[in-house]
Amino acid sequence: MTASSARQRHYLMCRPTHFTVAYAINPWMDTTEPVDADRAIDQWQHLVDALKNLGHTVDTLEPEPGLPDMVYAANGAFSVGGVVFGAKFRYPQRAAEAADHEKWYRGAGWRFVAPTETNEGEGDFAYVPGPGLALAGYGFRTEPRAHAEAAEALARPVISLKLTDPRFYHLDTALTVLDDTTIAYYPEAFSPSSRAILRHLFPDAVLADEADALAFGLNLVSDNANVVINTEATAMADKLADRGYRPVAVDLSELKKGGGSVKCCIAELRS
């Protein structure tokens, strides 16, 4: 694989204007640890710049006061083929974000399908373009019933995968799509049966270890050639480079305090 195989992407992001850790709804959040708000904004802007420098398009969602986690724009919806399956958040602290995402998608002309079951968008859904299927996590946030709802809304097969380690509470902390047919994942984040499913579907996957996952090395975005990845995840970056990908490191240490990194900040718009 070479950089010439990169594919231009379209993303939605939300500036962390109001970002802070005001509550704890995942194991990474510590309300006693200070957040440098200005640094968080600078780091987010560097991420935006890195994506644009790779030739990608970035749209932005307006941040709302009182919703500090809106920066994690991936959680607001899941889009495939011009259709958007909306989110319904697990915790009341984030519930109001769903309406802001819906308003944006509808205003931008997307066909929007409102959910009835709890799901957290691309936090727990990953699309693999080659086979045209979605991988979907459950166990901590998204309800398994939402997987069937997404399959109906998007007219795509959805493969359910059970997450078992609360540190990896969303699928996008334990698994990522690298190109049209290749994924990377941390096996121990999943139940034994889900590991078997992943081995069967993706025998050539890049396997991460615990240190890679704890460094948020799987919470990345890829354009088939370039992988934008957290600077802490040096070992994972080396593994990806060995497989022919080009790592592009960005520092998101402030946003990691909320339990997210590169991918959490980015919703892909798949028209």
Buried (B, 14 or more C-beta within 10 A) or exposed (E): BEEEEBBEBBBBBBBBBBBBBBBBBBEBBEEEEEBEBEBBBBBBEEBBEBBEEBEBEBBEBEBBEEBBBBBBBBBBBBBBEEBBBBBBBBEEBBEEBBEBBBEBBEEEEBEBBEBEBBBBBBBBBBBBBEEEBBBBBBBBBBBBBBBBBBBEBBEBEBBBBBBBBEBBBBBBBBBBBBBEBBBBBBBBBBEEEBBEBBEEBBEEBBBBBEBBBBBBBBBBBBBBBBBBBBBBBBBBBEBBEEBBBBBBBBBBBBBBBBBBBBBBBBBBBBE
